Amino acid sequence: MKVGIDIVETSRIKATIERFGERFLTRVFTVSEREFCDSRADPYQSYGARFAAKEAILKALGTGKSEGIRWQDMEIIDDEHSRPEVRLYGKVQELVAGKLHISLSHTAQLAVAICVLEE
């Protein structure tokens, strides 16, 4: 079993989105993630939680953002009970040999995510 955790200041996510706009959003987040985040009362909290989740996944894998991994190779979605789940694509899907579990939380200032990789 491997674990990754990450915490993000939502103000930094907001500042990055305001500065780089579509370029940042389309590089990091899938269409489904963007639709979900943009539908929230405070989209920056949701963007922050999803960014933290992607970082936590990379930490659990132990690869960082190397070996051809793209941000969109990891998609954080909510299931029918509003629990976060991970869909994997591309290089990340090739690297994960087990099951990923993810948990997200946020306040107005911080977003945190933990990833547990069962191998």
C-alpha positions, 0 to 999 in steps of 0.5 A, a space after each residue: 500500500 502507498 499513500 499520497 497527500 497534498 494541500 493547496 491554498 485555494 487563493 493560489 488556485 484562484 490567482 492561477 486561474 485568473 492569470 492563465 485562464 483557459 490555458 491552465 484549465 484545459 491543461 490540468 482539468 478534464 471537461 467533466 471536472 471543469 463542468 463540475 467545478 464551475 457549477 459550484 458556489 465557489 469553484 476555486 474550492 473544487 478546483 483546489 481539491 481536484 488539483 490536490 487530488 492529482 498531486 496526491 495521486 502522483 505522490 502515491 505513485 512515487 513518480 511525480 509528474 514525469 514519465 509522460 504523465 499528463 494532468 488529464 490522465 487523472 480525472 476526479 469525479 463524484 459518484 452518485 452519492 457525491 463521493 469522489 472517484 478517480 478515472 485513470 487514462 494514459 500513462 497513469 492507467 498503465 502505472 497503477 497496478 491496483 485500486 486507488 482510493 481518494 478523499 477530498 476536503 476543503 475550507 474557504 482557504 485550503 483544499 486537501 486530498 489523500 490518495 491510498 494505492 492498494 497494490 
